């Protein structure tokens, strides 16, 4: 259904391009030359099929699980809501980004960012669910609230929700902070966990000194302590981090390094090449979603 609608949109010429997008024939923000065909950025658009393949592979794995693998303990085994949500969110990353690179419209940018938050909110909220001992219903209420507020806020106020907040970027920090709490929870670690967020920000070039120089723009650092607020209990389960967590982490960092080269201002940009850095970013991050899926399936009781 998506493919049919996508092709119809492309054949009819989509609709008005967003103000920050380049005209047909020019070099797009993500390096590839803008096409007048069905897809404005063909290579970058098709690179998103990696997410679809990864997500569908997750559904296959979940469908093959049996009750003998104690899915009641691990919510990423078998036909369980949170596991199905993770797989669905991974698939959604593909069409979301395809519409953005394919259409160059505001709607495309909106659905692309909504799909990214739809994915990244799953693991850190799941960690809070484990540490806060939430039922699935509580998790889905929290997830739906975060995603709904973000989607509405982006549509009305723009990508920063009108308050200077990059929710996707902050969510990366929240995921790692919550993972630290999952692994090393204690009464002493809990109030200190927010400091991990500063290390995560530094990896992406935002150092503490930069934040202190413009604290008004970086007010969102207070959100680094959100996981600590809800992590009321130590986890009763443990996960195996090697190799899948580290493989996913490495794949994402390599993808991010490549992503920085995939802009029209970078010296390595070749807009007419069949190999586009941004498409590689999509493929490597799609592999990372698979790695993290397998990692989450390693969760077992501590007893």
VENFEN-V209325 format. One record per backbone hydrogen bond with DSSP energy under -1.0 kcal/mol. CO is the residue of the C=O (numbers start at 1). NH is the residue of the N-H. Records with the same first field share a line. If there is no record, write none. Layout:
CO->NH + NH
This chain:
1->5
2->6
3->7
4->8
5->9
6->10
7->11
8->12
9->14
10->13
18->21
23->26
26->34
28->31
29->264
30->32
32->28
34->25
40->35
41->45
42->46
43->47
45->48
46->49
47->50
48->51 + 52
49->53
50->54
51->55
52->56
53->57
54->58
55->59
56->60
57->61
58->62
59->63
60->64
66->69
67->70
70->73 + 74
74->77
78->80
80->84
81->85
82->86
83->87
84->88
85->89
86->90
87->91
88->92
89->93
91->94
92->96
93->97
94->98
95->99
96->100
97->101
98->102
99->103
100->104
101->41
102->40
104->18
105->109
106->110
107->111
108->112
109->113
110->114
111->115
112->116
113->117
114->118
115->119
116->120
117->121
119->122
121->125
122->126
123->127
124->128
125->129
126->130
127->131
128->132
129->134
131->233
135->139
136->140
137->141
138->142
139->143
140->144
141->145
142->146
143->147
144->148
145->149
146->150
147->151
148->152
149->153
150->154
151->155
152->156
153->157
154->158
158->161
160->163 + 165
166->170
167->171
168->172
169->173
170->174
171->175
172->176
173->177
174->178
175->179
176->180
177->181
178->182
179->183
180->184
181->185
186->190
189->193
192->195
193->196
194->197
196->200
197->201
198->202
199->203
201->206
202->205
207->211
208->212
209->213
214->217 + 218
218->221
219->222
220->223
221->224
222->225
223->226
225->229
226->230
227->231
230->232
236->302
238->300
241->246
243->247
244->248
245->249
246->250
247->251
248->252
249->253
250->254
251->255
252->256
253->257
254->258
255->259
256->260
258->261
259->262
263->266
266->269
270->273
271->33
276->280
277->281
278->282
279->283
280->284
281->285
282->286
283->287
284->288
285->289
286->290
287->291
288->292
289->293
290->294
291->295
292->296
293->297
295->298
296->299
300->238
